[in-house]
Structures are given as structure tokens and as C-alpha cells.
Amino acid sequence: MAGSIFYKTADDLALMRHSCELVGKTHGIVASFIQPGVSTKRLDEIAEEFIRDNKAIPSFKGYKGDYPASLCIFCQRTNRTMVFRMTTNCAKEI
């Protein structure tokens, strides 16, 4: 229901905390592989493997039936710098 407030239980909060920690770790792992020549597809494969190895499901994959990846990632060139922007969500436990 729009506008409703749903209070979280201690278990809900623990699950959310675990999920957020896993997202942070996933970003760290993926960041360590970012270098010239490594494709965003390869970075996505690394992220998905890490998420699944941690008994979670990458929730972006299959979003709205057809999103093909575990990450939402792109690189942007600005002057002499390349910036990677990445979003991950792995809120579901296996």
C-alpha cells in the first residue's frame, strides 16, 4: 500500500544488514578486477559468481523478465579519466 510504513523485525534488519554487507563486498571484489582490457561482461560474471558463492541471488538478473546481468555497470570517459559506475542488489538468500 502506497504511503504505508512497514516496521522491520530484528530478523528483517539482520537480513538487510547481511545483504548490504554482501553488496559492499561484491563491489570491492569487482573493483579489484577493473583495468584496461577487462570487459563489463567479465566484471558481471565475477560479481555473479561471488554473489552465488555467498548463497545469495543477484536480484537484477532477470529484472522485469529480461535484464541480462547481475550488475548495472557502465564506463564513462571524462577528459583523461575513465569512471566506472556500478550498482548491485542481492537481497534474496538462497
Sequence and secondary structure as in RCSB ss.txt:
>XXXX:A:sequence
MAGSIFYKTADDLALMRHSCELVGKTHGIVASFIQPGVSTKRLDEIAEEFIRDNKAIPSFKGYKGDYPASLCIFC
QRTNRTMVFRMTTNCAKEI
>XXXX:A:secstr
 TT      HHHHHHHHHHHHHHHHHHHHHHHH  TT  HHHHHHHHHHHHHHTTEE TTTTGGGT   SEEEEE
EEETTEEEEEEEE   EE 
